[in-house]
């Protein structure tokens, strides 16, 4: 018969292991009741909570920034597409519309509004095709004339309130703000408009380049938007 295998010399008796386990349990229990251990554990717990909160906050901020970015892109795209049919913004160039509008100011233009007398319109210059802002004075089928700073539409005098201060100053100085003038033909042709700049002594307008075709009118100027402190609705 084969001899029984001997236990390795390094094996520890069962009672020794039990004692060590008991000692380890007692050590853990004593650690748990130790104030220093408790403070460290609470500190670690707080740090873990703060870390999770910071990660959650950072994730929320990133999500918010992403959502805002997508919303702005979508809004910009919609406004860009709408601008082809409903509105546009234009920069005023030159001094033909002083004192109403000055050089380098920006205006909001509605493409849906219809041109009416004394409304400001953005139109393409018949010669250069560049856009300009001018005021509608004569409508299709009307005769227009000026005499002694007085506007006559179909031989009836019409008051230009927007030029009241300028005409008074001109009268006090013994001159006129708008030189005597009348339409070359008897009436403004159908589908065309007579436009003048508010800076009558120096403006380039229908007195120089003729009537403006309806198809060359981009839209009606509804508001000055820049500079902000001079924002005004017309």
Secondary structure as a PSIPRED ss2 file (coil, helix, strand):
# PSIPRED VFORMAT (PSIPRED V4.0)

   1 X C   1.000  0.000  0.000
   2 X C   1.000  0.000  0.000
   3 X C   1.000  0.000  0.000
   4 X C   1.000  0.000  0.000
   5 X C   1.000  0.000  0.000
   6 X C   1.000  0.000  0.000
   7 X C   1.000  0.000  0.000
   8 X C   1.000  0.000  0.000
   9 X C   1.000  0.000  0.000
  10 X C   1.000  0.000  0.000
  11 X C   1.000  0.000  0.000
  12 X C   1.000  0.000  0.000
  13 X C   1.000  0.000  0.000
  14 X H   0.000  1.000  0.000
  15 X H   0.000  1.000  0.000
  16 X H   0.000  1.000  0.000
  17 X H   0.000  1.000  0.000
  18 X H   0.000  1.000  0.000
  19 X H   0.000  1.000  0.000
  20 X H   0.000  1.000  0.000
  21 X H   0.000  1.000  0.000
  22 X H   0.000  1.000  0.000
  23 X H   0.000  1.000  0.000
  24 X H   0.000  1.000  0.000
  25 X H   0.000  1.000  0.000
  26 X H   0.000  1.000  0.000
  27 X H   0.000  1.000  0.000
  28 X H   0.000  1.000  0.000
  29 X H   0.000  1.000  0.000
  30 X H   0.000  1.000  0.000
  31 X H   0.000  1.000  0.000
  32 X H   0.000  1.000  0.000
  33 X C   1.000  0.000  0.000
  34 X C   1.000  0.000  0.000
  35 X H   0.000  1.000  0.000
  36 X H   0.000  1.000  0.000
  37 X H   0.000  1.000  0.000
  38 X H   0.000  1.000  0.000
  39 X H   0.000  1.000  0.000
  40 X H   0.000  1.000  0.000
  41 X H   0.000  1.000  0.000
  42 X H   0.000  1.000  0.000
  43 X H   0.000  1.000  0.000
  44 X H   0.000  1.000  0.000
  45 X H   0.000  1.000  0.000
  46 X H   0.000  1.000  0.000
  47 X H   0.000  1.000  0.000
  48 X H   0.000  1.000  0.000
  49 X H   0.000  1.000  0.000
  50 X H   0.000  1.000  0.000
  51 X H   0.000  1.000  0.000
  52 X H   0.000  1.000  0.000
  53 X H   0.000  1.000  0.000
  54 X H   0.000  1.000  0.000
  55 X H   0.000  1.000  0.000
  56 X H   0.000  1.000  0.000
  57 X H   0.000  1.000  0.000
  58 X H   0.000  1.000  0.000
  59 X H   0.000  1.000  0.000
  60 X H   0.000  1.000  0.000
  61 X H   0.000  1.000  0.000
  62 X H   0.000  1.000  0.000
  63 X H   0.000  1.000  0.000
  64 X H   0.000  1.000  0.000
  65 X H   0.000  1.000  0.000
  66 X H   0.000  1.000  0.000
  67 X H   0.000  1.000  0.000
  68 X H   0.000  1.000  0.000
  69 X H   0.000  1.000  0.000
  70 X H   0.000  1.000  0.000
  71 X H   0.000  1.000  0.000
  72 X H   0.000  1.000  0.000
  73 X H   0.000  1.000  0.000
  74 X H   0.000  1.000  0.000
  75 X H   0.000  1.000  0.000
  76 X H   0.000  1.000  0.000
  77 X H   0.000  1.000  0.000
  78 X H   0.000  1.000  0.000
  79 X H   0.000  1.000  0.000
  80 X H   0.000  1.000  0.000
  81 X H   0.000  1.000  0.000
  82 X H   0.000  1.000  0.000
  83 X H   0.000  1.000  0.000
  84 X C   1.000  0.000  0.000
  85 X C   1.000  0.000  0.000
  86 X C   1.000  0.000  0.000
  87 X E   0.000  0.000  1.000
  88 X E   0.000  0.000  1.000
  89 X E   0.000  0.000  1.000
  90 X E   0.000  0.000  1.000
  91 X E   0.000  0.000  1.000
  92 X C   1.000  0.000  0.000
  93 X C   1.000  0.000  0.000
  94 X C   1.000  0.000  0.000
  95 X C   1.000  0.000  0.000
  96 X C   1.000  0.000  0.000
  97 X C   1.000  0.000  0.000
  98 X C   1.000  0.000  0.000
  99 X C   1.000  0.000  0.000
 100 X C   1.000  0.000  0.000
 101 X C   1.000  0.000  0.000
 102 X C   1.000  0.000  0.000
 103 X C   1.000  0.000  0.000
 104 X C   1.000  0.000  0.000
 105 X C   1.000  0.000  0.000
 106 X E   0.000  0.000  1.000
 107 X E   0.000  0.000  1.000
 108 X E   0.000  0.000  1.000
 109 X E   0.000  0.000  1.000
 110 X E   0.000  0.000  1.000
 111 X C   1.000  0.000  0.000
 112 X C   1.000  0.000  0.000
 113 X C   1.000  0.000  0.000
 114 X C   1.000  0.000  0.000
 115 X C   1.000  0.000  0.000
 116 X C   1.000  0.000  0.000
 117 X C   1.000  0.000  0.000
 118 X C   1.000  0.000  0.000
 119 X C   1.000  0.000  0.000
 120 X E   0.000  0.000  1.000
 121 X E   0.000  0.000  1.000
 122 X E   0.000  0.000  1.000
 123 X E   0.000  0.000  1.000
 124 X E   0.000  0.000  1.000
 125 X C   1.000  0.000  0.000
 126 X C   1.000  0.000  0.000
 127 X C   1.000  0.000  0.000
 128 X C   1.000  0.000  0.000
 129 X C   1.000  0.000  0.000
 130 X C   1.000  0.000  0.000
 131 X E   0.000  0.000  1.000
 132 X E   0.000  0.000  1.000
 133 X E   0.000  0.000  1.000
 134 X E   0.000  0.000  1.000
 135 X E   0.000  0.000  1.000
 136 X E   0.000  0.000  1.000
 137 X E   0.000  0.000  1.000
 138 X E   0.000  0.000  1.000
 139 X C   1.000  0.000  0.000
 140 X C   1.000  0.000  0.000
 141 X C   1.000  0.000  0.000
 142 X C   1.000  0.000  0.000
 143 X C   1.000  0.000  0.000
 144 X E   0.000  0.000  1.000
 145 X E   0.000  0.000  1.000
 146 X E   0.000  0.000  1.000
 147 X E   0.000  0.000  1.000
 148 X C   1.000  0.000  0.000
 149 X C   1.000  0.000  0.000
 150 X E   0.000  0.000  1.000
 151 X E   0.000  0.000  1.000
 152 X E   0.000  0.000  1.000
 153 X E   0.000  0.000  1.000
 154 X C   1.000  0.000  0.000
 155 X C   1.000  0.000  0.000
 156 X E   0.000  0.000  1.000
 157 X E   0.000  0.000  1.000
 158 X E   0.000  0.000  1.000
 159 X C   1.000  0.000  0.000
 160 X C   1.000  0.000  0.000
 161 X H   0.000  1.000  0.000
 162 X H   0.000  1.000  0.000
 163 X H   0.000  1.000  0.000
 164 X H   0.000  1.000  0.000
 165 X H   0.000  1.000  0.000
 166 X H   0.000  1.000  0.000
 167 X H   0.000  1.000  0.000
 168 X H   0.000  1.000  0.000
 169 X H   0.000  1.000  0.000
 170 X H   0.000  1.000  0.000
 171 X H   0.000  1.000  0.000
 172 X H   0.000  1.000  0.000
 173 X C   1.000  0.000  0.000
 174 X C   1.000  0.000  0.000
 175 X C   1.000  0.000  0.000
 176 X C   1.000  0.000  0.000
 177 X C   1.000  0.000  0.000
 178 X C   1.000  0.000  0.000
 179 X C   1.000  0.000  0.000
 180 X C   1.000  0.000  0.000
 181 X E   0.000  0.000  1.000
 182 X E   0.000  0.000  1.000
 183 X C   1.000  0.000  0.000
 184 X C   1.000  0.000  0.000
 185 X C   1.000  0.000  0.000
 186 X C   1.000  0.000  0.000
 187 X C   1.000  0.000  0.000
 188 X C   1.000  0.000  0.000
 189 X C   1.000  0.000  0.000
 190 X C   1.000  0.000  0.000
 191 X C   1.000  0.000  0.000
 192 X E   0.000  0.000  1.000
 193 X E   0.000  0.000  1.000
 194 X E   0.000  0.000  1.000
 195 X E   0.000  0.000  1.000
 196 X E   0.000  0.000  1.000
 197 X C   1.000  0.000  0.000
 198 X C   1.000  0.000  0.000
 199 X C   1.000  0.000  0.000
 200 X C   1.000  0.000  0.000
 201 X C   1.000  0.000  0.000
 202 X C   1.000  0.000  0.000
 203 X C   1.000  0.000  0.000
 204 X C   1.000  0.000  0.000
 205 X C   1.000  0.000  0.000
 206 X H   0.000  1.000  0.000
 207 X H   0.000  1.000  0.000
 208 X H   0.000  1.000  0.000
 209 X H   0.000  1.000  0.000
 210 X C   1.000  0.000  0.000
 211 X C   1.000  0.000  0.000
 212 X E   0.000  0.000  1.000
 213 X E   0.000  0.000  1.000
 214 X H   0.000  1.000  0.000
 215 X H   0.000  1.000  0.000
 216 X H   0.000  1.000  0.000
 217 X E   0.000  0.000  1.000
 218 X E   0.000  0.000  1.000
 219 X E   0.000  0.000  1.000
 220 X E   0.000  0.000  1.000
 221 X E   0.000  0.000  1.000
 222 X E   0.000  0.000  1.000
 223 X E   0.000  0.000  1.000
 224 X E   0.000  0.000  1.000
 225 X E   0.000  0.000  1.000
 226 X E   0.000  0.000  1.000
 227 X C   1.000  0.000  0.000
 228 X H   0.000  1.000  0.000
 229 X H   0.000  1.000  0.000
 230 X H   0.000  1.000  0.000
 231 X C   1.000  0.000  0.000
 232 X E   0.000  0.000  1.000
 233 X E   0.000  0.000  1.000
 234 X C   1.000  0.000  0.000
